[in-house]
Every structure is written in structure tokens, then in C-alpha cells.
């Protein structure tokens, strides 16, 4: 990534660059995407965040997510294509957080005309993922993410943080199993 140093936006042949960040749930994709997005002005798109927003309107997405199962490729691809069609994505380039995770999703991305310049795969041990997710807490007022031991919320925020419904031990293991089955396929 040395080519990025000092750039205000990373462009390739005059076009904004698109980067894919892969890794397990709670593997650090969002953290790295936030850093890169701020540094290079790219749009951070988390498929998990997009799906959580759409789950209110799409019962199939809600059912998958509440059970800890991964959302089917066609639904993920459809939701993402809508977001990628927005002007900020074509003007600034995107950091795709957790997409594509399957061959079908990669083909959908290609069909949508999104050229990926860099893929970063973050590898994190399952026991670390379980500990990260089990301790994750979110401030519902601003969306800021904390961890009960590694990054506790400040005292004035601590009483209002919540644990996401899909951050239970049972659902974490189901998500990891789904992640590994797709990555290893």
C-alpha cells in the first residue's frame, strides 16, 4: 500500500480505486476501513451495516440475521448494488467491508462494473473473534463501538450501550461456521 502514502484520494488511471477487505466477523475490517476511508477519502461500505438497515424492510434478511445465518448472495448483492449506484461511490471509490465473500458475490460485483484494485484479507483466530464479539457494545445514540475490556465506553456512555442481538455466543459460532464454509469453498 506504499502507493497510498501522502495521497488525499487513491486513484488509478484517474479513476477512484476500490478496495475489498475480507476477514471473519469482528476481524477488524470495519476498523481498518474507517482508518483508510478517513485517510484517503473513500466511501466505507459495510455489507453488515447495510443489511441491518434493510432488515427492517426485508423480512428474509431479518430472519437470517436474527438466527446468525449469512444472508443469501442474491439479497446481499441486490442491496449492495443499490448503494454502489450512488454518486459518492463512483466519485470517491469504495472500501468494501466483507463483500464479496463468495464466488457468486464476486461475479455480481464484476457484473455491476466495479473494478477491484486491492484485496486485503485479515486473518484472525476463531477464539479471538468470539472474545471480540462477545465483548462488543454499541452506543445506540451515535453508533460508536466499544469493547467491555479492550475499549470500554466512557462513564457517561456506559449505561446506554447495548449488545447487538446477533452478538451472542451461539450466533457468533453460527456466523463463524458460515464464514469458514464460504471462505473454504
Legacy VTK file of the C-alpha trace (Angstrom):
# vtk DataFile Version 3.0
C-alpha trace
ASCII
DATASET POLYDATA
POINTS 185 float
0.000 0.000 0.000
3.030 2.206 -0.329
1.388 3.849 -3.341
-1.156 5.355 -0.980
1.271 7.331 1.166
0.533 11.034 1.186
-2.410 10.786 -1.210
-5.649 12.595 -0.477
-7.504 10.007 -2.537
-6.105 6.888 -4.112
-6.717 6.884 -7.840
-5.693 4.521 -10.578
-5.682 5.805 -14.159
-7.646 8.853 -12.968
-10.452 6.688 -11.518
-11.109 6.201 -7.828
-9.825 2.888 -6.553
-11.972 0.186 -4.993
-10.622 -1.995 -2.180
-12.082 -5.164 -0.687
-11.470 -6.017 2.977
-12.091 -9.665 3.811
-11.998 -11.480 7.114
-14.159 -13.101 9.770
-16.851 -11.287 11.732
-15.091 -8.934 14.198
-11.828 -9.471 12.342
-11.051 -5.749 12.202
-12.444 -4.983 8.736
-14.520 -2.052 9.952
-11.679 -0.610 11.989
-9.276 -0.758 9.043
-11.922 0.554 6.639
-12.623 3.532 8.901
-8.909 4.332 9.039
-8.444 4.013 5.257
-11.661 5.880 4.499
-10.655 8.824 6.646
-7.115 8.871 5.305
-7.948 8.556 1.593
-11.482 9.913 1.320
-13.003 6.653 0.134
-16.545 5.503 0.940
-16.673 2.724 3.544
-19.454 0.255 2.753
-20.114 -2.411 5.346
-22.481 -5.023 3.969
-23.376 -5.928 7.559
-24.439 -2.343 8.299
-26.387 -2.131 5.030
-28.173 -5.394 5.766
-29.020 -4.397 9.335
-30.661 -1.219 7.971
-32.567 -3.164 5.298
-33.662 -5.899 7.728
-36.416 -3.560 8.914
-37.985 -3.737 5.445
-36.873 -7.163 4.207
-38.178 -9.990 6.424
-35.889 -12.600 4.791
-32.825 -10.543 5.697
-34.111 -10.064 9.247
-34.735 -13.814 9.654
-31.226 -14.734 8.507
-29.548 -12.167 10.682
-31.545 -12.920 13.828
-30.660 -16.621 13.534
-26.971 -15.941 12.901
-27.112 -17.318 9.345
-25.452 -15.479 6.482
-27.806 -13.639 4.139
-28.138 -15.294 0.679
-25.873 -13.970 -2.071
-28.674 -12.597 -4.253
-30.061 -10.441 -1.435
-26.638 -9.155 -0.376
-25.722 -8.369 -3.979
-29.007 -6.551 -4.613
-28.681 -4.365 -1.520
-25.059 -3.557 -2.310
-25.747 -2.706 -5.969
-28.251 -0.074 -4.809
-25.612 1.527 -2.609
-22.870 1.360 -5.232
-25.111 3.253 -7.671
-24.913 6.359 -5.509
-22.697 9.174 -6.753
-20.268 9.261 -3.816
-19.142 5.709 -4.625
-18.287 6.457 -8.241
-16.609 9.747 -7.345
-14.515 8.650 -4.369
-14.026 4.889 -4.685
-15.142 2.357 -2.117
-13.811 0.188 0.665
-15.996 -2.916 0.642
-16.103 -4.373 4.131
-16.855 -8.099 3.937
-18.008 -8.269 0.328
-17.576 -10.302 -1.744
-17.332 -13.393 0.457
-18.371 -15.927 -2.209
-17.663 -16.516 -5.883
-21.280 -15.584 -6.747
-20.887 -12.261 -4.936
-17.578 -11.593 -6.723
-19.265 -12.246 -10.063
-22.159 -9.928 -9.126
-19.646 -7.222 -8.265
-17.926 -7.660 -11.616
-21.285 -7.609 -13.434
-22.095 -4.332 -11.667
-18.946 -2.867 -13.256
-16.977 -2.482 -10.026
-13.268 -2.937 -10.613
-11.364 -4.017 -7.523
-7.736 -2.913 -7.339
-6.739 -4.375 -3.972
-7.981 -7.195 -1.752
-6.850 -7.262 1.878
-7.592 -10.483 3.764
-7.429 -10.157 7.542
-6.853 -13.469 9.292
-7.976 -13.719 12.907
-8.212 -16.834 15.094
-11.726 -18.002 15.986
-11.170 -17.672 19.737
-10.167 -14.030 19.252
-13.287 -13.426 17.139
-15.527 -14.953 19.832
-13.924 -12.792 22.551
-14.199 -9.641 20.420
-17.849 -10.182 19.531
-18.961 -11.288 22.995
-17.478 -8.098 24.477
-18.664 -5.716 21.771
-21.078 -2.986 22.827
-22.653 -0.229 20.744
-23.817 3.237 21.684
-27.304 3.456 20.137
-27.133 7.267 20.105
-24.144 7.569 17.750
-23.257 4.026 16.628
-19.811 4.113 18.230
-18.486 0.655 19.027
-16.829 -0.225 22.320
-15.481 -3.381 23.942
-16.100 -4.190 27.607
-12.404 -4.849 28.337
-10.321 -3.557 25.413
-12.110 -0.251 24.763
-14.712 0.374 27.463
-17.206 3.187 26.979
-16.669 6.355 28.994
-18.680 6.585 32.237
-21.249 8.986 30.753
-21.992 6.486 27.954
-21.641 3.142 29.768
-25.257 2.938 30.979
-26.732 3.229 27.474
-24.503 0.873 25.441
-26.167 -2.256 24.112
-25.133 -5.647 22.797
-26.408 -6.449 19.308
-28.839 -9.333 19.105
-26.514 -11.284 16.833
-23.538 -10.913 19.194
-24.422 -13.877 21.421
-22.063 -16.855 21.781
-24.455 -19.188 19.918
-24.864 -16.806 16.989
-21.151 -15.998 16.900
-20.345 -19.682 16.404
-23.002 -19.981 13.679
-21.592 -16.915 11.904
-18.057 -18.290 12.103
-19.200 -21.654 10.751
-20.902 -19.900 7.828
-17.867 -17.708 7.218
-15.477 -20.674 7.156
-17.725 -22.738 4.877
-17.835 -19.895 2.339
-14.154 -18.938 2.588
-13.037 -22.548 2.302
-15.343 -23.247 -0.669
LINES 1 186
185 0 1 2 3 4 5 6 7 8 9 10 11 12 13 14 15 16 17 18 19 20 21 22 23 24 25 26 27 28 29 30 31 32 33 34 35 36 37 38 39 40 41 42 43 44 45 46 47 48 49 50 51 52 53 54 55 56 57 58 59 60 61 62 63 64 65 66 67 68 69 70 71 72 73 74 75 76 77 78 79 80 81 82 83 84 85 86 87 88 89 90 91 92 93 94 95 96 97 98 99 100 101 102 103 104 105 106 107 108 109 110 111 112 113 114 115 116 117 118 119 120 121 122 123 124 125 126 127 128 129 130 131 132 133 134 135 136 137 138 139 140 141 142 143 144 145 146 147 148 149 150 151 152 153 154 155 156 157 158 159 160 161 162 163 164 165 166 167 168 169 170 171 172 173 174 175 176 177 178 179 180 181 182 183 184
